[in-house]
């Protein structure tokens, strides 16, 4: 196989380390072309001037990054601009911005597939201060001997539950530790929906602000379990062994929801969140990054919420943990001016070593960061992930990092959306299996 497969396999070997420490989704679909400036070693001394332009991947953390950038500029005098791509548009935004006269100096890739497309723009971080702050080499994204990316957050996702509503329906989260349990609970809530005044699941919105939850995060489940069976970390020919299980959990979501399946094409991520916030649904598939949107004045308290694993009826479900890993790797633009590269390296290092930076990442962003000076996050879902792991439950690794392209995801989302409107599941299977093979053939060709 070609180098992208080797990169993906290398990262998958680190997945156990990533999970043992316990995030929206975008992957490149085409290479941007060759860089005129090759990757270089980190400068030995900080530059006296320069500026930073960070193209942020995570819309839910935009305000926190804007505040942190402002604080850094006030402290150092170095200008820091943060631009946040809209949900599901990161790749297009990066391709547009990187070609401008003042391109991003700091951007991100999702892992080995993204790195394969963008590595000609990536500065070699070997020898940099920020690289030295990592708690493990497992969080460094390499191409040969060069370190071209650094993981900056470890996250978890699963099914967020409103414990108050579950109690009203006669259930506790401790009652649910298998797909059969989840199905029985959801279908019972649906049967008593009018009496209870709420649905089982918030809407599985299939517009671009929400479909990543299903064409990437939910799709992780059949990929992960197929890999587990085969003892592999990547394949260019997925067989779809567990696509019946994928169908079963997706059917559970869309048939026990706040709305009819046929209207899901127009439902957004905000719709799904707002339904959950309003107490219209007991369950909401999302991740630890969503914590800040759910807790606070006029919202939930920690006592109201829990995150449970996404059960699909495979494996040792009683000992399954949350889906934990990272798809967030910082990369420095090696084509930027030398002084801007150094300014960017200094900013990154400040974020992960200073009290203000680490506090903002832990408290305002809810991050678990893989750096030596990390502060403990108050994020409930982060704590629950740690508790699952401490109890001996096995985290589900992020196998979706080996998805071949954004095109594959988009086509899968289209097939899923058509299915919610009465289309054939066979089209979903075809895209999953045949689309996977054709996209990998294009990557490796």
N, C-alpha and C positions, 0 to 999 in steps of 0.2 A: 504494500500500500504506500501511498505517497506520504509526504511529511505531515500533512494535516492529521492523518490518522495516528501517526506517531506522537504528535503533540497531544491529541486527545487521550491517547492511552497513557501518556506520561502524567497528565492531569488526573486521570481517573485513579491512578495508583495513589494519589494524594488524597482521594476523597474520604478515606477512613479517617485521616488526620483532621480534615476539615470538619467532618461530622462530629468527631470526638470532642471538638472544641465548643460545640453548641450544647434574593433575594428577590420593577416591571421588566419586561423582557424584550431584548432586541438583538438580532444577530445580523452581520453583514450578509448581503446576497451577491455582492460582486466586489472584486478587488478595485481599489482606487487608482492603481497604476504605480509605477516605480517612483521612488523618491529621489530627488537630485542630491540630497545630503544623507550619507549613510549614518547609521547609529554610531555614537561615539561614547567614550568613557566619561563618567561624571567628572566635572572640574574639581580640582583639589580644594579651591577656596571659593567662598560665596562671592558673587558679583556685587558690586556697589550700586548697581542700577538694574533696571529691568521691570517687567510687569508680568502679570499672570492673567490668563484667560482660561477659565475652567468651563468646559462644556459638560454640564451635569446631566446624568442619566435618570435621576430619580425625582419626578415631579413632586412627590409627597414631601421631599426634604428641601424644596426650593427656598422657602423662607429662612430655614435654619442656615443654609449655605450662604444666603445673601447677608445674614447677620454676622456670620463668622468671617466672611470676606471683609466686611466693613470694619470689624474689630481688628483684623490683621493690618489693614491699611492704616487705621488710626495709631496702631502701635509701632509700625515700621516705616510708614510712608510709602510702601510699595503698593501700586494700584493693583487691585484684584477684581476682575470682572467675572461674574458667574452668569452664564446663560443656560437655561434649563429647557431641554427638548420636551415637546409634548409627548404624552404617553404613546408608545408604539411608533414614534417617528425618529428615534435617536439616530438610526443608521443614515437615514436620508439627510437629517440635519448635519451630522458629522461630515458626510460627503460634500455637502454644500459649503460648510464653514471652513473645512480644511483647505479648500482651493482659494480662499480669499487672501488679501494682502496681509491681514492680521488674523491668522488662524488660531484656533485653540492651542494653548501650550500644554494643557492637561485634558485628557479625554479618557475614555475607558473602552475596553473590549470585554466580551462575555466569557472568554476562555480560549481554548485552542483553535476553534473555528474562526472566531473573530481575529485572533492574533495572526493566523495564517494570511488573512486578507490585509491586515494593517501593519505588519511587522516592519515594512520599509519606512514607515513613519515613526517607529518606536525607538526612543533613545535607550541606550544600554545603561541601566541603572546600577550596574556593578560598581561597588565602591562608594555609592552614595550613602549619606547619613540615614536617609529614610529606609533604605534597604536593611541597614544594620539594626533597625528597630523592630523588625519582624520577629515574632516569637518562634517561628519555624520556617525552614526552607520550603515547606509544603505550600506556603502562601506566595511563593515567587513563581511567576509564569515565565518559563525559559524557552529560548530557541537555541539549542546547542549550549554553548558556554555563556551566552548573553542572557541577562535578565531584562526582559522587555515589559513586564507588567508586575504589579504588586496588588494582591487582594487587600481591600481596605474595609471590608465588612463581611461578617458571617451572619447569615439569616436563616430563619426557619419559616415554613408555612404548613398549613393544615386546614382544619375546619374550625372556625371560631364559633363558639357556642354561647348563647345567652342563658346562663344558668337559672335566672329567675323565670324565664319562660318555660324552660325544661321542667323546673319544679312544678309550675302551674299545670303542666301536662302529665305530671306524675313520674318524671324521670330525673336522674342525676347523671352527670358526665361519667361517673364511675360505672354506670350501667352499660356503657357503650365501649366495647373493646373488640369489635369485629364488624364486618360489613353486614352480617345478618342482624346484629343488634341495631346498627344505624338504620337499616332498611325498615325494621319493625317499628322503631321509634318514629321515623319520618312518615311512614304510611299511616300510623295511628294518629299522628297530629293532623295529617291531611283529612282523615275520616272525620275528625272532630273540629275541623278548621273554623266552622261557623260558631260553634260552641266556645272554642278557646279564644278566637279573635286574632289568630295569627297563623302563618304558614310554617312549614318546616324549613325551607330554604329561601333566602333572598334570590332575586332573579339572576340567572346565569347569563348576564348580558353578553351579547355576541358582537357588539360594535367594537371599534378599535381600542377604546379605553378599557375594555374589560375582557376581550376574548383571549388575551394572553394567559388568563387564569386556567383556560381549558385546552388551548392548542399548545401550551408549553408546560405549565405546572401540573395540570391533571394528566397530560400525555406522558409526563415523567414516570408515572406508575407502571404502565405496561413495558416501557423501555427498561426501567430499573430491574423489574422482576425477571425479564428475559435475560438481561445481563447476568443477574445472580445465578440463574439456572445454568448458564453456559460458562460461568467463571471468566467473563470477559469484561472489558471496560469500554469497548467501542466496537461498532460493526458498520460496514458499508452496505449490509444487506439484512435489515431487520425483518424478522419473520412474522411478527405480530401475534406471538403465542398468547398474549393476555389481552387481546383486543375485545374479547367478550366481556372481560372484567371492566375494561374501560367503558364499554357501552353500558354496563349495569350501573356504574356509579353516575355516569352522565344522565342516564334515564332517571335515576333517583332524584338528581338535582332538578331536572326540567319538568318532571311530572308531579313534584311535590313542592311547588314554588308559589310565590306571590302572584304569579301571572301564568297565563296559558303559554305553552311552548311556542306557538306561532308568532308571538309578539317579541320574542327574545332578540330578534335581529336588530331592533331599535333600542334595546335597553343598554344603558351605559354603566360604567363603573360607579359613578355617583349614584345612579338609581339603586344599585345593589347595596351600596354602603348606607344610603339614606333609609332604605327599607329596614335594614338591620338596626340602625340607630333609633328608628321610630317604633321599634318593637313589633314590626310586622312579620318577622321571621326569626326562628330560633337558631338557624345555622347560616354561616357566611364563609365560603372558602376564601381565605386570604392569608397574609403572612405577618411576621413580626413588625414589618415596616408600617403596617396599618394601625399600630397601637395608638399613636398620637392622634389619629383621626377619630378614635372611638372613646377615649377617656378624657375627662375634663369637665369643666363646668357645664351643666346642662346635658351631659352625656353619661357614659357608664363610669362606674368605679371598678377597681380590680376585682372586687368581690362578685361583680355581676358576670364576669367573663372567664372563659377557659379556651384553650386550643387543644383539640384532639387530633390524632392522626387521620389521614385520609385512608380509610379502609376500602379495599377492593376485592376482598375474598381470596387473597393469595398469601401464602407463607404463614409464619407464626404471628398471627395478628395480636395475640395477647401480649407479645413482647416487641411490638412495633412502635417506634418513636415517630417524631415529626420529620418532615422533609427538611434536611439541614445541609447547608453548603454555601457556596458563593458563585455568582456570575459577574462580580464587580471587581475589575482589575484596573487600577490606575495606570495610564501610560503617558509618558512625556513626549511631546512632539519634537523629534530630533531635527526637524527642518526649521524650527524656530530660531530666532537670534540667540547667540550664546548667553547674553545677559538675561534674556527671558527664560531660557532653560534653567539657569541657576536660580533665578527668582522663583520659579515654579518648584524646584527641588526644595528650596528653603521653606516655601509655603507648606508643602506636603509634610515636611519634617515638623514644622511648628504645629500643624493640625494634630499630629499623633504623639507629640511629646509635651506640649505646653498644657498647663492646667486648664486654660480657657478652651483650647482646641479639643482636648480629650473629654472635657465636661460637656461641651456642645455635642460631640459625636455620641456620647453615652446618653445624655438626658434629652437634648432637643431632637436628635435624630433617632434615638433608641437603638443605636448600633452596638453590636459586639465587634470590637476591632482587634485584629490579630497583632497588636503591637505591645511592647513591653510596658509602656506607661498607661495602658488602657484603664479607664475607670469603669466600675461596675455599672451596668445599665439598669435603670429602674423599670425597664420594659417587662411587663408581666409575662409576655409570650417567650421572651428570652429566658426568663427564670424557669418557666415551665419546661422548656426544651432541656435545660440543664437538669431539672428534676427527673425527666424521663430517662435521660442518659445515666444519671446517678442510680436510678432504680434498675439498671441493667437492660433497658429497652434499646433496641438497635435503631439508630437514625436511618432514614431512607436517603441515600445519596442523590445528588443532583445529576442524574444521568442525562437530563435534557441538554446539558452542555455539549453533547455529541450530536444534537440535531444538526443536520447538514447546512441549513440556510434559513434565512427569513422567508424566502419564497415557499419552502416546505411548510412553515408555520402558517403563512397566509392562506395557502391552498387548503390546509387542514381546517383552518377556521371557516373557510367558505363551505367546505363539505359538512362541517358540524352545524353551521347555520342553516344550510339547506335541509339537513336532517330534522332540525327543530321545527321546520315548516312542513314536515311530512315527507321529506326526501328519503332516499335509501341509505341505510348504514353501510351497504357495500361500497358506496363512494368514499366513505370515511376510511374504510379498510384499504381501498385501492390507493388513496393518497398516502396513507401511513406507510404502506409497504412498497408499492411501486414508485411513489413519489420520492421516498427515502433513497431507493436504489438509483434513480435517475439523477437526483441532486448530488449524491456522492460520486456518481460516475462523472458528472461535470466538474466537481471539485478535484477529482484525481486525474482527470484527463489533461 
